Amino acid sequence: MRIAMSRIPNTVACGLIGAAFLLALGGCEREESLPQPATTEPAPEPTSIIRDDLDGPVLSPEPQLAPLDVQIPFADGGTELSETATAKLADILSSPQIAEGGPILLRAHSDSAGDDEVNLRFSRQRGEAVRDYLVDHGIEEERITIIAFGEQNPMQPNALPDGTPNEPGRAANRRVDLLVTLPGGDETTAEEVTASDGESGMLVGYAE
């Protein structure tokens, strides 16, 4: 009877120890199954857009000048400069192209009213009027070339389809085309102009 009583406490003790061991294992598993906090990579250092190898700010190149091409109008049968014409010439004189000192080509035209000889004379006199204005305002005459075309190269039709005069077209054709080219650029010679226009013009005071 004493033997049996002594075994009972030992059995209970073993059971308690086993239960405690199982609980300890369960706690370890729960701890291992918890998600670990994510590691974050350090943010990269900001990169400057300013280059250290440059001494100062990078400047954009200035826009390159283009040749200046302007039409100077004339009245019907007239060779004198109008207020509109002188206003255009004043703008040309203050342009950066004129200040560069390049050659100036004057292509003088007329409408188709009158005979060819008269129209050629009118166109030449219009070119001379523009040249004289430029020279009077400080432009060297050696820079200027005049080509008189007469009625050969109209900008618009001189007549309507029914044969009647096209007055707006004729007004547009009474003109001097003033071209200012730039030194060292693509300078167009008088011969090249007459060849490209497809008709021969009369050179007036052509300077080589």
C-alpha positions as CSV (number, residue, x, y, z in Angstrom):
1,M,0.0,0.0,0.0
2,R,2.9,2.4,0.6
3,I,4.5,1.4,-2.6
4,A,1.5,2.4,-4.6
5,M,1.1,5.8,-2.8
6,S,4.8,6.6,-3.5
7,R,4.4,6.0,-7.3
8,I,1.4,8.4,-7.7
9,P,3.3,11.6,-6.9
10,N,6.2,10.5,-9.2
11,T,3.7,10.0,-12.1
12,V,2.0,13.3,-11.5
13,A,5.4,15.0,-11.4
14,C,6.5,13.5,-14.7
15,G,3.2,14.6,-16.3
16,L,3.7,18.1,-15.1
17,I,7.2,18.2,-16.4
18,G,6.1,16.9,-19.8
19,A,3.3,19.4,-20.1
20,A,5.7,22.3,-19.2
21,F,8.1,21.1,-21.9
22,L,5.3,21.0,-24.5
23,L,4.2,24.5,-23.6
24,A,7.8,25.8,-23.9
25,L,8.1,24.2,-27.4
26,G,4.8,25.8,-28.5
27,G,6.0,29.2,-27.3
28,C,9.2,28.9,-29.3
29,E,7.3,28.0,-32.5
30,R,5.0,31.0,-32.1
31,E,7.9,33.3,-31.6
32,E,9.6,31.9,-34.7
33,S,6.4,32.2,-36.8
34,L,6.0,36.0,-36.1
35,P,7.0,38.1,-39.2
36,Q,10.3,39.8,-38.9
37,P,10.3,43.6,-39.5
38,A,11.4,44.5,-43.1
39,T,14.8,46.1,-43.5
40,T,14.9,49.4,-45.5
41,E,17.7,50.3,-47.7
42,P,19.2,53.8,-47.0
43,A,18.0,56.4,-49.5
44,P,20.7,57.4,-52.1
45,E,22.3,60.8,-51.8
46,P,20.7,63.5,-54.1
47,T,22.7,64.1,-57.2
48,S,23.3,67.7,-58.2
49,I,22.5,68.8,-61.8
50,I,25.3,71.4,-61.7
51,R,28.5,70.1,-63.3
52,D,31.5,70.7,-61.2
53,D,33.8,70.7,-64.2
54,L,32.3,73.9,-65.6
55,D,33.4,77.3,-64.4
56,G,30.1,79.1,-64.9
57,P,26.6,78.7,-66.3
58,V,26.2,77.2,-69.8
59,L,25.0,79.9,-72.2
60,S,22.9,79.1,-75.3
61,P,24.3,80.3,-78.5
62,E,22.8,83.5,-79.9
63,P,20.4,82.9,-82.8
64,Q,22.0,83.4,-86.2
65,L,20.9,86.3,-88.4
66,A,19.1,85.5,-91.6
67,P,19.3,87.6,-94.8
68,L,16.7,90.4,-94.9
69,D,14.3,90.5,-97.9
70,V,11.8,93.3,-98.1
71,Q,9.5,94.6,-100.8
72,I,9.4,98.4,-101.3
73,P,6.1,99.5,-103.1
74,F,5.6,102.2,-105.7
75,A,2.6,104.1,-107.0
76,D,1.1,103.7,-110.5
77,G,3.6,105.3,-112.9
78,G,5.6,106.7,-110.1
79,T,9.3,106.5,-109.2
80,E,9.2,108.6,-106.1
81,L,9.3,107.0,-102.6
82,S,6.0,107.1,-100.8
83,E,5.6,107.4,-97.0
84,T,5.0,103.7,-96.8
85,A,8.2,103.1,-98.7
86,T,10.3,105.5,-96.6
87,A,8.9,103.9,-93.4
88,K,10.1,100.5,-94.6
89,L,13.5,101.8,-95.6
90,A,13.8,103.4,-92.1
91,D,13.2,100.0,-90.5
92,I,15.7,98.4,-92.8
93,L,18.4,101.0,-91.9
94,S,17.9,100.1,-88.2
95,S,18.1,96.4,-88.8
96,P,21.0,94.3,-87.5
97,Q,21.5,92.9,-91.1
98,I,22.3,96.4,-92.4
99,A,24.7,96.9,-89.5
100,E,26.7,93.8,-90.5
101,G,27.9,95.6,-93.6
102,G,27.0,93.0,-96.2
103,P,26.0,93.6,-99.8
104,I,22.6,95.0,-100.8
105,L,20.8,93.8,-103.9
106,L,17.9,95.9,-105.3
107,R,15.7,94.0,-107.9
108,A,13.5,96.6,-109.4
109,H,10.2,95.8,-111.2
110,S,7.2,97.4,-112.9
111,D,3.7,96.3,-113.9
112,S,2.8,95.5,-117.5
113,A,1.1,98.8,-118.3
114,G,3.0,100.6,-121.1
115,D,5.6,99.3,-123.5
116,D,8.7,97.2,-122.4
117,E,11.2,100.1,-122.8
118,V,9.1,102.4,-120.6
119,N,8.6,99.7,-117.9
120,L,12.3,98.9,-117.9
121,R,13.1,102.6,-117.4
122,F,10.6,102.9,-114.6
123,S,11.9,99.9,-112.8
124,R,15.5,101.2,-113.1
125,Q,14.5,104.6,-111.7
126,R,12.7,102.9,-108.8
127,G,15.8,101.0,-107.9
128,E,17.8,104.2,-108.1
129,A,15.4,106.0,-105.8
130,V,15.9,103.3,-103.2
131,R,19.6,103.3,-103.6
132,D,19.8,107.1,-103.3
133,Y,17.8,107.0,-100.1
134,L,20.1,104.4,-98.6
135,V,23.2,106.4,-99.6
136,D,21.8,109.6,-98.2
137,H,21.3,107.8,-94.9
138,G,24.9,106.6,-94.6
139,I,25.1,103.3,-96.6
140,E,28.2,103.0,-98.8
141,E,27.2,103.0,-102.5
142,E,29.7,100.2,-103.2
143,R,27.5,97.8,-101.2
144,I,24.5,98.4,-103.5
145,T,23.7,96.6,-106.8
146,I,20.6,97.4,-108.9
147,I,19.0,95.0,-111.4
148,A,16.1,96.5,-113.4
149,F,13.7,93.8,-114.6
150,G,10.9,95.9,-116.0
151,E,7.7,93.8,-116.2
152,Q,9.4,90.5,-116.6
153,N,8.9,89.0,-113.1
154,P,5.5,89.8,-111.7
155,M,4.5,88.7,-108.2
156,Q,0.8,88.5,-109.3
157,P,-1.0,88.5,-112.6
158,N,-1.2,91.9,-114.3
159,A,-4.6,91.0,-115.9
160,L,-7.7,89.1,-114.8
161,P,-8.9,86.0,-116.7
162,D,-11.3,88.2,-118.8
163,G,-8.3,90.4,-119.9
164,T,-9.2,93.4,-117.8
165,P,-6.4,95.0,-115.7
166,N,-5.8,93.4,-112.3
167,E,-5.2,96.5,-110.3
168,P,-4.2,94.9,-107.0
169,G,-1.9,92.6,-108.9
170,R,-0.3,95.5,-110.8
171,A,0.2,97.4,-107.5
172,A,2.0,94.4,-106.0
173,N,4.3,94.2,-109.1
174,R,5.4,97.9,-108.9
175,R,8.1,97.2,-106.4
176,V,11.8,97.0,-105.5
177,D,12.9,93.7,-103.8
178,L,15.6,94.7,-101.3
179,L,17.9,91.9,-100.2
180,V,20.5,92.3,-97.5
181,T,22.9,89.4,-97.3
182,L,25.4,88.8,-94.5
183,P,29.2,89.0,-94.8
184,G,30.8,85.6,-95.1
185,G,27.4,84.0,-95.7
186,D,25.7,82.8,-98.9
187,E,26.1,85.9,-100.9
188,T,23.9,85.9,-104.0
189,T,25.5,87.6,-107.0
190,A,23.6,89.6,-109.6
191,E,24.3,87.0,-112.3
192,E,22.8,84.2,-110.0
193,V,19.7,86.3,-109.4
194,T,19.0,86.9,-113.1
195,A,19.6,83.2,-113.9
196,S,17.3,82.0,-111.1
197,D,14.6,84.4,-112.2
198,G,14.6,83.0,-115.7
199,E,14.9,86.4,-117.4
200,S,17.7,88.8,-118.1
201,G,17.7,92.0,-116.1
202,M,19.6,95.2,-116.7
203,L,22.4,95.8,-114.2
204,V,22.7,99.4,-112.9
205,G,25.8,100.4,-111.1
206,Y,26.9,96.8,-110.4
207,A,29.8,96.6,-107.9
208,E,32.1,93.6,-108.0
